[in-house]
Amino acid sequence: MSSHVDIIKERLSITDVLSSYIKLEQAGANFKARCPFHNEKTPSFFISPDRGTYYCFGCGLKGDIFSFVEQFEGTDFRGALKMLAEKAGVTLDYESRAEGDEKEKLYSLMESATKLYERTLTENPKALEYLQKRGLTEKTIKEWRIGYSPDDWHFTEMSLKKNGGIFDLEKAGLVKKGEKGYYDRFRGRIMFPLFDTAGRVIAFSARAFARPEDEAKYLNSPETPIFNKSSVLYGLNKAKVAIREKDYAILVEGQVDLLMSHQAGFANTVATSGTALTDHHLNLIKRFSNRIMVAYDADGAGWRASKRAWQMALALGVDIKIAEIPDGFDPADLILKDRAAWSESLKNSKHIIDLALEKILVDKNDRRLFGKRVYEEVLPYIASIPGNIDQSHYVKRISELGDITEVALWQDLAKMVHNREYTEVTDKLNHNVLLRRDSIERKILSILYWQEKQVEPKVDCVKIRRELEQIIGSASLSQMESTLKDSHEDIIFEAEAYYSKPEILQKDSTELLQQLEIEHLKEKFAMKMKEIVLAEKAGDIAQAQILLMECQGISKKMQNLKNNK
């Protein structure tokens, strides 16, 4: 195994591998980038070609090409090894090392099952005919390794018993144990293999075919040591490159929807494949793009089950747009009938908040009903947006459309701060918010420590230290410097590596201080909003109005800072 690793590292430089995932910028002998593992606006992720390693000064993650692929792709070492070996043109041969490895046995079993189902599909003309009627070509069927499980209680068990014992088949989710013994989980079904990001088969989603009236339409593999349903997006292994290149992902619900979309040339499509959209799914997509175009039935079960996920997406800074599909169609049917209509639906997609507003405008003449629907169907989305400036845009728009005062809308938004559902969404962001603020503070100090050692500093260190103290307070500055007292050399290296051209130091110092002030104003805004809720609960409406005016002042100050950047 170690020889494989060494050969791959000889053939692939760290810059070759990482540049296929993230945008790198030259920084002297090194490279820098915005860290793909935490939210940041200022790059703190550094790559050393000489060492073949990376290190993020913001979140502390470090490693080589293998650990990067593991972390970015969400795979294990074997998955990273497989992907990098293919990229390097290295043939892997580690059968002896795989013996006794539980997961490797399961991967092997799932591969054998896939080949078995592929073969039996070619022997079942009716199943093939069904797939072709849905619009799938022979090329697509082969490329996505679609198969068929015969309507037999022991076909899989008997066919694969030589590949593994019955307990391994059960662990892989291929057989179940009943009162009279073991039997096949999938019978008389069209088999869609689910892949991990390394392209290994980890599960199946099986559509009823032989007895559709007696069975659940879709039956998915149970969770196994290699399959977690909330962590897998169907098609991501093939879509990730296109998502990165086009800078947006198309999200559909079903397998055939995805296959037809890929077949029609939209290779950046992924599917939830019968499971609710989770924050893990969103973070998987977010590694490749911050934009998602959703092609769900806006009145269907998938849409209703994913409303919390849309809030989470907005809170994570993901731009969510909705592509409306004509009534009576799903994406697969629409593509089969009129590919241009599918393309037009995507082209005319609307931001989720704009669409939510559009749906309730029919009630705007009934102020009570309109206000109720705004609170229940629109404000939760607006409350999830991390930027108060963006919130202000929608508050103003709703006020103009529905003749509701902005003060009333801000008060309702403030109440949502203490709403349990909203809190669960926003709490997941706190770590990223703190990381972003801490990263900015650390970078400012790295410039200070570096320049304070110079005989002829390129910036006014006294002025920067004074402005930093004004923003975060002398006590916080002292505490931060105390925490970093043993890391001076590390953060000085960060500044030296990042600012290979010292002439941009003054400009960046000013921008970093502005960013830091905006972050602190955001926190102050959130605290004031909480105080509004407390004042209203206490019946002190006058105090609530004063606090609301203060919030508006903070919002205006943030806008001025952004305009001056």
N, C-alpha and C positions, 0 to 999 in steps of 0.2 A: 504493500500500500504506500509506504513512504517513498518508493521510487516513482510511483505515479505522481505524487505531490511534487517531488523535485523536478520531474520532467515538465509538468504543467507550469510550474513557476519559472522555469527556464524559457518556456515558449510564450508565456503571457506576462507582460509587464503590468504592474498595478494600475498604471494610468490607462492602459488599453482596456482593462476590465471595468474600472470605475467610470471611465468616460462614456461607456455604453449605457450607464444608468443615470449619471448626473453630469451636469455641466461643470467642467473644471476650468480654472483660470490660473495662468502662470503667476507664481509668487517667488521670484528669484530661482533658486535651484529646485524649489518645491512647487506644489500646486495647492490651490484652495478651492473651497466650494461651500455652498450652504448645506448644512448637515441634513441628510435624508431621514435621520432617526429622531429629530425633534424640530419643532417649528422655530425658525429664526429668520431674521431679515438680513443680518450682517454675517457673512461667512466666518465660521470658526472651525471648519472641518479641513484639516491639512493632510496632504499626501506626500510622502517622501519616496520618490522613485529609487533612490540609492538603497534605502532600507527595505523597500517593498512593503511599507506599512502605512497606516493612516491613524490619525488621532483627532478626536473632536474636543476642543477646549471648552465647549459649551456643556456637553452632557457626559464627557469622559469615555465614550466608546472608542475602542482601538482594536487593531488587528491587521490581518493580511487579506489577500483576495478571497480566501476560503471563508473566513469569518464574516467578511462583507457580504458575500453571496448568501450565506446562511441567514444573516440578520435581515438583509434586504428582501430576499425571496421568501423568508419564513420557512425554510427547509432545514433538514439536518445535514450533518457533514457528508453523508453518502450522496444526498441530493445535490449538494454544492459540488462535490467531486464529479458527479455524472455530468452536470451542466458545464463545468469548466473543462472537463476532458473532451467533450464534444466540441467546445470552442477551440481547444488547442489541437484537436486532431489526434488525441491519445486514446488508444483502445484499452479499456479496463479489463483486468482479469484478476478478480480477487475472490474466487469461489471458495477457496479453503478458509479464508478469513470470515466468510459469510456464514459458514456452518455454525449452527447453534444460535445464531442471532435471530431473536423472535421476529423483529420487524422485517428483517431481510427475508425470512420464510414467508411472511404475509405478502410482501411485495411480489415474491416469486409466484405464490399461489394466485394472486390477482392477475398477474401477467398470463399465467397458464389458463385461467378462467376466461380472460378476454380473448385469447386465441381460439379457445374452444367455442365460444359464442359467435365469434366472427365466422368460423367454419360452418357452424350450424345455420347461420343466416343464409349462406349461399345455397343451403339445401332446403330452404323454405321459401318457395316462390311467392306465396301469399304475403309473407312479412316484407319481402323485398318490394313487392308491388305496392304495399301500403306506404312505405317510405318514399317510393318514387312518385306516388300520387300527391304526397305532401310537398313534392317539389325537390327532394334531395337527389343529387346526381350520384352516380357510381363513385366518382372521385371523392365527394364529400363523405359518403358512407365509409369508404376505405380510410380516408385521412383521419376521421374521428373514431374509427375502430368500432362502429356500431355492430351489434351482434343480436343473437336470438337464443333464448333458453327454451328448449322444448317443453311441451306440456307433459312432464314426467316427474314423478315424486323423487326419483333417485338418480336422474341423469348426471347432474354435476357431481354428486357424491361418488358415483361409480367411476366416472371419467377421470376424476382428479385424485382418487385415493392413493395412487402411486406417487403423486407429487407431495403428499403430506397426510398425516393422520387425521382422523375425524375431528380431533380437538382443534387442530390447526384450521381446518375448514370452518369450524364453528367460530373460532376467533376472527377469521377473515370475514364472517358474516355471510358465508355462502350456504351454510346449512343451519337448520334449527333443530332443537331437541323437543320432541313431543312425547306423549304418553306411551307410544309404541316404538319409540326410537327416533333416530335422526331422519330428516327429510330435507329436500332442496328448498331454500327460501324463495328462489325465483323460478316460476314455472309458467310456460306459455307467454313469455314477455319479450318485448323488444328491449335490448340491453344497451344503455348509454353509459360507457365508462366515464368516471370522474377522475381527473388527473390532479396531481400536486404540481407545484410550479416547476419541478424538475422533469415533468412529463411522465411520472410513474403512475400507474393505475392504482387508486387507493379505495375505490368504492364504485357502486353502480346505482344508476337511477333507471328503474325498469318500468316500461309502459305496458299495461295489460293489453293482450292481443288475442290469445286463443279463447279466453272467456271474459271479455270486457264487461259483460253485464253482471257477472258474479264477483268481480274483484275491484279493489281500489284502483283508480286509474293509474296512479303512479305509486311505486313501492321503492323506497330508497334503502340502501345498506344501513345497518345499525352502526352506531359509533364503535370504532375498534381502535387498537393501539396506533393505527396509521391513518385513521379518518375521524375528524371532528367536523360535524356538519356546519357549525357556525363559523368555521375558519376556511371554508373552501368556496371559491367562486368557479362555476363551470366555465371552462374556456380561457381562464386567465393565463394558463401556460402558453397558449397560442396568441393571446390578445395583447400581452404586456408590451411588446415592442411597438405595435401600432398605437396603443394608448399613449406611450411616451412620445412617439413621433407626431401624432395628431393633437396631443395635449388635451384629450378628453376621452372618457369612456362612455359607451352606450350600455345601459343596463336593462336587460329584459328578464322575464320570469322563467320561461321554459326552454328545454333543450332544443326543440325544433325551431323555436323563435331565434335562438342563437345561431344554429346551424344555417338557417336560411339567410340571416343577416351577414354572416361570414361569406357564404356562397355568393351573395350579391355584392361583395367587395367591401363590406364594413367590418374589417378585421379587428377593430377596437371594441368589439361587443363581448360582454360577459353576462352570465345569468346566475340568479340566485338558486335556480333549480329546485323549487318547491320548499325552500326554507325562508324564514323571515330574514330580512336584511339586518345585519348586526354592526356594531361599531368596529368589530374586527374586519368585516368585509370592507367597510369604508376605509379603514386604515390600509388595507391591502391595495385598494385602488389609489389611495392618496400617495402611495410610494411612486406612482407613475404619472399622476396628474391630479390637480385640484378641481377638475371639472367633470361632472357626471351628467349625462343626458338620460333621463329615465323614460322608458317606453312601456309603462304599466297601464293597465286599464284603470283610469282614475276613479272609477266607481267599484272596482273589484276588491276581493279579499286581500290580495297582495298589497294594494295601495293602503287599505285601512290598517293592515298589520305593520306597515312600514312608516307610519306617521312619526313615531318617536325617532326612527332612524333618520328621517329628513331633518328633524330638529338637531340631532347629533351631527349630521353632515354640515349644517350651517354653522354650528358651534365650532366645528373643527376647521372652519374656513373654506369648506368645499362649496363650490358654486353648483347648485342643483337646478337643472332645467327639466321641464316636462314636455315630452313629445306626445301630443294628443293623437290617438289612433281613431279612425272612423268607427262609428258604432257597428257592432256585429263582426269586427275583424280583430284578430290578434296579429302581431308583427309578421308571423310566418305566412298567414293567409294573405295579408296585404302585399307582402313582397312577391308572392306567387302570382297574384292578380296584376299588380302594377308596381314594379320596382321604383318608378319615378315618384309614386305617391308616398312610398316609404321614405324616400330621400327628402321629399317636401315636408313630411311630418317632422323629420329631424331638423330640417332647416328652419321651420317655424316654431321650434320649441320655445317655451316661455319660462321665465324664472318662477320658482315654486310659489313665491309670495305674490307675484303678479297674477298667477293663475288662481290662487286661493281668493284673491280680491275679486277677480273677474267672476268667479262662481257665486259670490254673495251680492253682487251689485244689483241683482234682480229685486232685492229686498230693501234697497236704499231709501225708498219712499216711506217705509215703515221703520221709523227711527229706533223703536224699541227692539224689533227683531234684528235689524241691521247691526245695532250695537252689540247684541247678544252673540251674533254670528262672528262679528269682528273679534270679540273677546275669545270665543271658543275655537275659531278656525284660522285666524290670521295672526293674532298677537303672539301665540306660542312660537311661531316661526320667527317673528321679529325679535322676540325676547332672546332667542337662541343666537342671534347674530352678535359676535363679540365686539364689533365696532359701533360705538354710539353715534357716529356720524351717519353710518348706513341706517341705523335705527331711525334717526331723525328724518331721513328722506321718506321712509314709509309712513311715519307718524304724520308728517305734513300732508302726504298724499291722501291718506285715509281721512284726515280732517277735512280736506277740500272736497273729497268725493261724497262723504256721508254727513257733512255738516255737524261733526263732532269736534269739540274743542281739543287742541293739542294737550292742554293741561289734563283733561280727563283721560286721554290716551296714555300719557306718561304715568299717571297715577295707577292705571290698570297694569301697565308694564311693571311698575314697582311692586305691585302685589304678587306678581308671578315669581319674584325673587324668593319668596317663601313658599311657593307652590312645590310640593314634593317632586312631581314629575320634572319640572323645570330644573330644580336643584340637582336632581340626578344627572341631567344632561350637562349642566354647566360645571358641576364638580369635577367631571372628567377632564375639563380644560385647565383646571387650576395648576396642575403640574407644568403644563406647557407654558402658561402665562408666567409663572415664576422662573422657569428656565430662560425664557426670552429676556425678562428683566435682569436676571442675574448675569446672563451672558453679556448684555450691554454694559452693565456696571464693571464686569471683569475686564472687558476690552478697553474701557476708558482708563482703568487703573493700569492695564498693561502698557498703554501709551505713556501714562504719567511716569511709571517706574523706569521705563526705558529712557525717556527723554530727560528725566531728572538726573540720570547718570552721565548725560552727555555734556561735554564742555560748551558746545554751542547748540542748545536744543532748538528744534524746528518749530516748537509751539510754545505758547505762554503757559507754562506749567502752573504758575500761581493762579492765573485766571481760571484755568480748567478745574483745578482743585476747589476753588471758591464756588464756581457754578455747580459742581458736583455736590458739594456740601449743602448748597441752597436747595437743591432738588430733593435729596434723600435725607438731609438732616445730619448734623455733626455726630450724633450718637450712632446712627446707622453706618456712617462712613467709618467711624472708629471700630465698630464691631466687624465690619467687612474686612478692614485692613488687618485686624487681629486674626481673623479666620485664615487669611491668605499669607500670613507672615512667613510660613515655611514653603511657600510656592512662588516666591518672587522670581527666581530664575526661569521657572516654567512659563510664567505669564509674560516675562520679558522676551523669551524665545517666541512666544505667540506674536507679539508686536513686530519683532525683527523679521519673522518669516512672512507675516502678512504685508507689512509695509516695506517691500523691497524698493519702492520709490518714495522716499520720505517727503517729497513735495506735496503729496496728497494728504499728509497728516493733519494739517490745519482744517481742511475741508471736512475730513472724516470725523475729526474731534467735535466740530460744531454739530454735524448731523447726528452723531451718537448721543450728544447731550440733549438734542431736540427729541430724539426717539425715547430716551429715558424719561424725559419730562412728560411726554405723551403717555407712556406706560403708567407713570405715577398718577397722572390726571385720570386715567381710566379707573384705577383703583379707588381714587377719591370719589369719582362719579358713582361707582357701585355702592360705596359706603353711604353716600347721601341718599341714594335711592332706598336703601334699607331703612334709613332714618325717617324717610317719608312714610313708609309703611307703619313704623312704630308710632309716629305722630298721629296718623289717621286712626290707628287702633285706640290711642289714648283720647281721641276726639278733639285733638288740637289742630283744627283745620288751618288756622292762621299760620302756625309753625310749618305745617306741610307745604303751604303756598310759598313761604320764605325759602324752604329747602328746594322746592321745585325751581324757583328763580335761580338759586345757586347752581343747580344742575345745568340749567340752560347756559349760565355763564361759563361753567367748566367746559361744556360742549363747544361753545364759541371759541374758547381759548385753544382747545385742541385743534379746531378747524384752522385757526390762524397759524398755529405752529406747522400744520401740514402744508398750508399754502406757502409758507416761507421757506420750506425745505428745498 
